[in-house]
Amino acid sequence: AKTAGIEAPKRIPEVRPKERANLKRARKGKPKKEDPKGIPDYWLTVLKNVDKLGPMIQKYDAPILKFLSDISLKFSKPGQPISYTFEFYFLPNPYFRNEMLTKTYIIKSKPDHDDPFFSWGWEIQDCKGCKIDWKSGKDVTVTTTQSRTTATGEIEIQPRVVPNASFFNFFSPPEIPKIGKLEP
């Protein structure tokens, strides 16, 4: 119906109380559909597209990284040595028991005492990873092979652990050697 050039809104059909009760009863028997949360494999895709990290991700790392739910960056508190920590949060998974993996970088920003007006800027003084609590047979950072030894004159087959290229080696960084003052 039009009144003075204005169209009246169409009526929305009313749901009677009896019909509403029937709808509620019908819904009770059905499991509630869960809304999808986030973008599937979001963090795996992000990490694959980071110049320094992408090449580290192997095909056997990808299924594990699908359980990565968040990454955060924490800075040191005032008064503490300057550092930052990456925190990788994982959903429960069949690969390891940790809920969070961390990597901390300790930064040096002090000028040289011999030349206090010159500085190369910030540099990484040290970095620390965390121990991953791998479930039995799931550690992708190593491969166990069989090797034969004849030290006793008899052929013995012994397991040999060989390091594997893996993104998860990121959490076991090599130690940065402590170099003293070099003499000219």
C-alpha positions as CSV (number, residue, x, y, z in Angstrom):
1,A,0.0,0.0,0.0
2,K,1.2,3.5,-0.9
3,T,0.5,6.5,1.2
4,A,1.6,9.9,-0.1
5,G,4.3,8.4,-2.3
6,I,5.8,6.3,0.5
7,E,5.6,2.6,0.3
8,A,4.6,0.8,3.5
9,P,7.0,-1.9,4.6
10,K,5.9,-5.5,4.0
11,R,4.7,-7.4,7.0
12,I,7.0,-10.1,8.3
13,P,5.0,-13.2,9.1
14,E,4.5,-13.8,12.8
15,V,5.7,-17.0,14.3
16,R,3.1,-18.3,16.7
17,P,4.1,-19.5,20.2
18,K,3.2,-23.1,19.4
19,E,5.3,-23.1,16.2
20,R,8.2,-21.4,18.1
21,A,8.2,-24.3,20.7
22,N,8.1,-26.9,17.9
23,L,11.2,-25.2,16.2
24,K,13.1,-25.2,19.6
25,R,12.3,-28.9,20.1
26,A,13.4,-29.7,16.6
27,R,16.8,-27.8,17.1
28,K,17.5,-29.6,20.4
29,G,18.1,-32.9,18.7
30,K,20.5,-31.5,16.1
31,P,24.1,-30.7,17.1
32,K,24.9,-27.1,16.9
33,K,27.0,-26.3,13.9
34,E,30.3,-24.7,14.9
35,D,31.4,-21.6,13.0
36,P,34.7,-22.1,11.3
37,K,37.4,-20.2,13.2
38,G,40.1,-18.3,11.2
39,I,41.7,-19.2,7.9
40,P,42.8,-22.8,7.4
41,D,46.6,-23.2,7.5
42,Y,47.0,-19.5,8.0
43,W,50.3,-19.6,9.9
44,L,51.7,-22.3,7.6
45,T,51.0,-20.0,4.7
46,V,52.5,-17.0,6.4
47,L,55.7,-18.8,7.4
48,K,56.1,-20.2,3.9
49,N,56.1,-16.7,2.5
50,V,58.7,-15.3,4.9
51,D,62.0,-15.0,3.0
52,K,64.2,-16.4,5.7
53,L,61.8,-19.0,7.1
54,G,60.0,-20.3,3.9
55,P,63.0,-22.3,2.6
56,M,63.5,-24.0,6.0
57,I,60.0,-25.6,5.9
58,Q,60.2,-29.1,4.6
59,K,57.3,-31.3,3.3
60,Y,57.3,-33.2,6.6
61,D,57.2,-30.0,8.6
62,A,53.9,-28.8,6.9
63,P,51.5,-31.2,8.7
64,I,53.0,-30.2,12.0
65,L,52.7,-26.5,11.3
66,K,49.0,-26.9,10.5
67,F,48.6,-27.2,14.3
68,L,50.2,-23.7,14.8
69,S,47.4,-21.5,16.2
70,D,49.2,-18.2,16.9
71,I,52.6,-16.4,17.0
72,S,53.3,-13.5,19.3
73,L,56.3,-11.3,20.0
74,K,57.2,-10.3,23.5
75,F,59.8,-7.6,24.4
76,S,61.9,-7.5,27.5
77,K,60.7,-5.4,30.4
78,P,62.4,-2.1,31.2
79,G,65.5,-2.6,33.3
80,Q,66.2,-6.0,31.9
81,P,68.7,-6.7,29.1
82,I,67.2,-5.9,25.7
83,S,65.6,-8.9,24.1
84,Y,62.6,-10.2,22.3
85,T,60.9,-13.6,22.2
86,F,58.9,-15.2,19.5
87,E,56.2,-17.4,21.0
88,F,54.7,-20.1,18.7
89,Y,51.4,-21.5,20.1
90,F,50.3,-25.0,19.0
91,L,47.0,-26.9,19.4
92,P,47.3,-30.4,20.9
93,N,48.9,-32.5,18.2
94,P,50.2,-36.0,17.6
95,Y,53.8,-34.7,17.1
96,F,55.0,-33.1,20.4
97,R,53.7,-32.2,23.8
98,N,54.6,-28.5,24.0
99,E,51.8,-26.0,23.8
100,M,54.3,-23.2,23.1
101,L,57.7,-23.1,21.4
102,T,59.9,-20.1,22.0
103,K,63.0,-18.4,20.5
104,T,64.6,-15.5,22.3
105,Y,67.1,-13.0,20.8
106,I,69.3,-11.0,23.2
107,I,70.3,-7.7,21.7
108,K,73.5,-5.7,22.3
109,S,73.2,-2.0,21.8
110,K,76.1,-0.6,23.7
111,P,78.7,1.6,21.9
112,D,82.3,0.5,22.0
113,H,84.2,1.9,25.0
114,D,87.2,2.8,22.8
115,D,85.0,4.8,20.3
116,P,81.8,5.8,22.2
117,F,80.6,8.0,19.4
118,F,80.5,5.2,16.8
119,S,78.1,2.3,16.9
120,W,77.2,-0.4,14.4
121,G,73.7,-0.3,15.9
122,W,71.9,-3.2,17.4
123,E,73.3,-6.7,17.0
124,I,72.3,-10.1,18.2
125,Q,74.4,-11.0,21.1
126,D,72.8,-14.4,21.8
127,C,69.8,-16.5,20.9
128,K,68.1,-19.2,22.8
129,G,65.6,-21.7,21.7
130,C,63.5,-24.3,23.6
131,K,63.5,-28.0,23.9
132,I,60.8,-29.7,21.9
133,D,59.2,-32.6,23.7
134,W,58.7,-34.9,20.7
135,K,56.4,-37.9,21.0
136,S,58.0,-41.2,20.2
137,G,59.0,-41.6,16.6
138,K,57.7,-38.1,15.6
139,D,60.9,-36.0,15.8
140,V,61.4,-34.6,12.3
141,T,64.7,-33.0,13.1
142,V,66.5,-36.3,13.0
143,T,66.4,-39.6,11.0
144,T,67.3,-42.9,12.6
145,T,69.1,-45.2,10.3
146,Q,70.8,-48.6,10.8
147,S,74.6,-48.9,10.5
148,R,76.8,-51.9,10.6
149,T,79.8,-52.0,12.8
150,T,82.6,-54.6,12.8
151,A,84.6,-53.4,15.8
152,T,84.3,-56.7,17.6
153,G,84.8,-58.8,14.5
154,E,81.1,-59.6,14.3
155,I,78.6,-57.6,12.3
156,E,76.5,-55.6,14.6
157,I,73.6,-53.4,13.5
158,Q,73.3,-50.3,15.5
159,P,70.9,-47.4,15.2
160,R,72.5,-44.1,14.1
161,V,70.8,-40.7,14.5
162,V,71.4,-38.3,11.6
163,P,70.3,-34.6,11.7
164,N,67.5,-33.7,9.3
165,A,66.9,-30.3,7.7
166,S,63.7,-29.0,9.4
167,F,61.9,-25.8,10.3
168,F,61.9,-27.0,13.9
169,N,65.8,-26.7,14.0
170,F,64.9,-23.0,14.3
171,F,64.2,-23.7,18.0
172,S,67.7,-25.2,18.5
173,P,70.0,-22.4,17.4
174,P,73.8,-23.0,17.3
175,E,75.7,-21.3,20.1
176,I,77.2,-18.0,19.2
177,P,80.9,-18.2,20.2
178,K,82.0,-15.7,22.8
179,I,84.9,-13.8,21.2
180,G,87.1,-11.7,23.4
181,K,88.7,-8.4,22.4
182,L,90.8,-8.8,19.3
183,E,94.3,-7.2,19.4
184,P,95.3,-5.1,16.4
